[in-house]
Amino acid sequence: MSLRRAIATALLACVAAQASAHAFLDRAEPRVGSTVHPAPRELMLWFSQELEPAFSTVKVLDTAGRRVDGANAQVDPADHSLLRVSLQALGPGAYTVVWRVVSVDTHASEGEFVFRVGQ
């Protein structure tokens, strides 16, 4: 293998290692962009890595920016890649989920998405 190819391979391996070092949102219930009926009583977010409970949070906001979750987000004790939060009684409309998590390897990631409650 040429020196140039060896360097390129090493650089790609470093980039791949860095990319896999963050907990990314794998799936959510309610699903990202979905419309659900009836309104859910809980939001569940699964991530690609186990989470650090002390530094992982989620908020659910209505269209006016008011918080509509129970402010009780927690990492599931049986599945450390699952972040849960209870929800207030939600009426029809759009809701924004804003999350920030830290994986057990101390890398932070964050994001947001919308789901809707239909009539």
Residue, then its C-alpha position, 0 to 999 in steps of 0.5 A: m500500500s502506498l504512503r498516500r493510501a495509508i494516510a487516507t485510510a488512517l484519516l477516514a478511520c479517524v473521521a469514522a471514529q469521531a462520527s460514531a462517538h455521538a448519540f444520534l436520535d435513532r427513533a421516536e414515539p411519536r415518530v418524527g413528523s408524524t400526526v397521531h391520534p389519540a394524543p400520546r401520554e409519553l414521549m420516548l426517544w431512542f438513541s444510537q448510544e447509551l446516555e448519561p442520565a445527569f446530562s440528558t434532557v428533553k422538552v416538548l413545546d406547544t406552538a406558543g412556546r409553552r412547555v407541555d411535558g411533565a419536566n420529568a425526563q429520565v433515561d430508562p433504567a432497563d434501556h440506557s439508550l431510551l429517554r422518556v418524558s411524560l406529557q400533559a393532556l395535549g390538544p390538536g396541534a403541532y408540538t416541538v420536541v427539543w432534546r440534548v443528550v450526552s452519551v456515556d463517552t461524554h459527547a453531546s448532541e442535540g436536535e429538535f423535531v415536530f409531531r402533530v396531534g390530529q382531531 
